[in-house]
Amino acid sequence: MYFNLRKFESLKKRYDRNGYVVIRNIFNKTDINKAGEDLEKFFKKSVLDLKGRNINKTKNNIINSVHFMNNWKWSKKLKKNKILSQLAKVLLNDSLKDFGSELFAKPANVGLASPMHQDNYYWCLNNANGLTIWIALDDSSKNNGGVFYFNKSHKLGLLEHTLSYAPGSSQTLKYPEGMQSFKKIIPNIRKGDCLIHHSLVVHGSNKNLSSFARRGLTIRYIGKKSHIDKLKKKNYEKDLKLNLK
């Protein structure tokens, strides 16, 4: 897929306006299928690394989310996509710093919900200049727990959160009723498509009660000028320990 400067500028306007954008057919489906097949091999090799807060499972012991995918070869490969890295620079209006990679497996029939939240409550960036690129390893829609966004909610700034006690997503909005005035969008995406969202846009996902998995790999970037607010991070880690407990 070829993107010229005008296309980047159009996506930038939509990202700034809505807090997210959808990119179609950014990855070859053959490669995405190969990545999906390689997941189980990765889990077996990395079983010692995937413990505690790095992994969350359903009640019947199926992986629901993994929060450290940096060492997976496909995370590294997908990060090398020049279109996405160039687009991330345009959206952040800064050079990039790698901010990790996660997998949201959302298995068929038992996939867990992710309560509405803002990423920067977890990230604690001083300027909230960070984004998530959510790459679809499976088709995703409201039927299998697709990601939902509250359109333009990133313009509110950082909102108050409280403990959610949900595995893999420890915080949720303290006053969710505030989202009633925002349009809730659940993009329909195919494997190989991706979502890119701002670290302040309110989002989440429902349970997956369908017979189809909804796997999404995320790669995250922050601006080179961004840094973690140590006091906010300390308070967040304190809450996280309570949640894990």
C-alpha positions in Angstrom: 0.0 0.0 0.0 1.3 3.4 -1.0 0.7 6.5 1.2 1.6 10.0 -0.1 1.9 13.1 2.0 -1.7 14.2 1.2 -3.0 10.9 2.6 -0.9 11.3 5.8 -2.3 14.8 6.2 -5.9 13.5 5.8 -5.3 10.7 8.4 -3.8 13.3 10.8 -6.9 15.5 10.6 -9.2 12.5 11.3 -6.9 11.4 14.2 -6.9 14.8 15.7 -10.6 15.2 15.3 -11.9 11.8 16.5 -9.0 10.4 18.6 -8.6 7.3 16.3 -8.3 6.3 12.7 -8.8 3.0 10.8 -6.3 1.8 8.2 -7.4 -0.9 5.8 -5.3 -3.7 4.3 -2.1 -2.4 5.8 -0.7 -6.0 6.2 -0.7 -8.9 3.9 -3.3 -11.5 5.0 -0.8 -14.3 4.3 1.7 -12.7 6.8 -1.0 -12.2 9.4 -2.1 -15.8 9.1 1.6 -16.9 9.6 1.8 -14.6 12.7 -1.3 -16.2 14.1 0.0 -19.7 13.6 3.3 -18.7 15.3 1.6 -17.5 18.5 1.4 -20.8 20.2 5.1 -21.5 19.5 5.9 -18.2 21.1 3.9 -18.9 24.2 5.6 -22.3 24.7 9.0 -20.7 24.4 8.3 -17.7 26.6 6.3 -19.5 29.3 8.8 -18.4 32.0 8.6 -14.7 31.0 4.8 -14.6 30.9 3.9 -14.5 34.6 2.2 -12.2 37.0 1.0 -9.0 35.5 2.4 -9.9 32.1 -0.4 -12.4 31.3 -4.1 -12.8 32.1 -6.2 -15.8 31.5 -9.9 -16.7 31.5 -11.4 -18.8 34.3 -10.8 -21.9 32.2 -7.1 -21.1 31.8 -7.2 -19.7 28.2 -4.9 -16.7 27.5 -6.9 -13.5 27.3 -4.2 -10.9 27.1 -0.4 -10.7 27.2 1.3 -7.4 28.2 4.8 -8.1 27.1 5.2 -9.1 23.5 8.4 -7.2 22.7 10.4 -10.3 22.2 8.0 -12.0 19.7 9.5 -12.0 16.2 6.3 -10.8 14.7 6.1 -7.8 17.0 9.5 -6.8 15.8 8.6 -7.5 12.2 5.4 -5.5 12.2 7.1 -2.6 13.9 9.4 -2.4 10.8 6.5 -1.5 8.6 7.7 1.9 7.1 4.2 3.2 6.4 3.1 2.8 10.0 6.2 4.2 11.5 6.1 7.2 9.2 2.4 7.7 10.0 3.1 7.5 13.7 5.6 10.3 13.4 3.1 12.4 11.6 0.3 11.7 14.1 2.6 12.4 17.1 4.4 15.3 15.4 7.6 14.0 16.9 10.3 11.4 16.5 9.3 8.0 17.9 10.2 6.1 21.1 9.1 2.4 21.2 6.7 1.9 24.1 6.1 -1.8 24.0 3.8 -4.4 22.5 0.8 -6.3 23.8 -1.6 -9.0 22.6 -5.3 -9.0 23.3 -6.4 -12.5 22.4 -10.1 -12.3 23.3 -10.7 -16.0 22.8 -13.9 -17.4 21.4 -16.9 -17.9 23.8 -14.9 -16.8 26.9 -13.0 -13.6 26.0 -13.0 -11.1 28.8 -14.3 -7.5 28.6 -12.0 -4.5 28.8 -13.7 -1.7 30.8 -13.7 1.8 29.3 -10.4 3.6 30.1 -7.7 5.9 28.7 -4.3 4.5 28.0 -2.5 7.5 29.5 -3.8 6.7 32.9 -1.6 3.6 32.7 1.2 5.2 30.8 1.5 8.4 32.9 3.1 10.5 30.1 3.7 14.1 30.9 2.1 15.3 27.7 -0.1 12.4 26.7 1.6 12.3 23.3 1.4 8.6 22.7 -0.6 6.2 20.5 -1.5 2.6 20.0 -1.5 0.7 16.7 -4.0 -2.2 17.1 -3.3 -4.8 14.3 -6.1 -7.2 13.6 -5.0 -10.9 13.6 -8.7 -11.8 13.2 -11.8 -10.1 11.9 -13.2 -7.8 14.6 -16.7 -6.3 15.2 -19.3 -5.8 17.9 -20.2 -9.5 17.4 -16.9 -10.8 18.9 -16.0 -8.0 21.4 -14.5 -5.5 19.0 -12.8 -2.3 20.3 -15.2 0.6 20.9 -14.3 4.3 21.0 -16.1 7.3 22.4 -15.6 9.7 19.5 -13.7 12.9 20.3 -13.4 12.0 24.0 -9.6 12.6 23.8 -10.3 16.3 23.9 -11.4 16.1 27.5 -7.9 15.5 28.8 -7.1 12.9 31.5 -10.2 11.8 33.4 -10.5 10.3 36.8 -10.2 6.5 37.0 -10.9 3.9 39.7 -10.0 0.3 40.2 -11.8 -2.0 37.8 -10.6 -5.4 39.2 -10.7 -6.6 35.6 -7.8 -8.9 34.6 -5.5 -7.1 32.1 -7.2 -3.7 32.5 -6.9 -2.6 36.1 -8.6 0.8 35.8 -11.9 2.2 34.5 -13.5 5.6 34.3 -14.7 6.7 37.7 -17.7 8.5 36.1 -18.7 6.5 33.0 -22.0 8.3 32.7 -20.0 11.2 31.3 -19.6 9.3 28.1 -23.3 9.5 27.3 -22.8 12.7 25.4 -20.2 11.1 23.1 -20.9 8.8 20.1 -19.8 5.2 20.7 -18.2 3.7 17.6 -17.3 0.0 17.1 -15.2 -0.2 13.9 -15.7 -3.3 11.7 -12.2 -4.4 10.7 -10.7 -7.4 8.9 -7.5 -9.2 9.6 -4.6 -7.2 8.2 -6.4 -3.9 9.0 -5.4 -1.7 12.0 -6.7 0.9 14.3 -4.6 3.7 15.6 -5.8 5.6 18.7 -4.7 8.5 20.9 -3.6 7.8 24.5 -6.5 9.9 25.8 -9.4 8.6 23.8 -11.8 6.6 26.0 -12.1 3.0 24.7 -12.7 -0.6 25.8 -14.4 -3.8 24.5 -17.2 -6.1 25.5 -16.9 -9.9 26.2 -16.5 -12.2 23.3 -19.4 -14.7 23.5 -19.1 -15.6 19.8 -17.5 -18.7 18.3 -14.7 -16.6 16.7 -11.6 -15.4 18.4 -10.7 -11.7 18.2 -6.9 -11.4 18.5 -5.3 -8.0 18.2 -1.6 -7.2 18.5 -0.7 -3.7 19.6 2.5 -1.8 19.1 2.8 1.5 20.9 4.8 4.6 20.4 5.4 7.8 22.3 7.0 11.1 21.2 10.7 11.6 21.7 9.9 14.7 23.8 7.5 12.7 26.1 8.5 11.3 29.4 6.8 9.4 32.3 5.6 11.5 35.2 7.2 9.7 38.1 4.7 10.7 40.8 1.7 9.7 38.6 3.4 6.4 37.9 4.1 5.8 41.5 0.4 6.3 42.4 -0.7 4.1 39.5 1.6 1.3 40.6 0.2 1.5 44.1 -3.4 1.1 42.7 -2.2 -1.7 40.5 -0.9 -3.7 43.5 -4.3 -3.4 45.2 -6.0 -4.6 42.0 -3.6 -7.6 41.6 -4.1 -8.4 45.3 
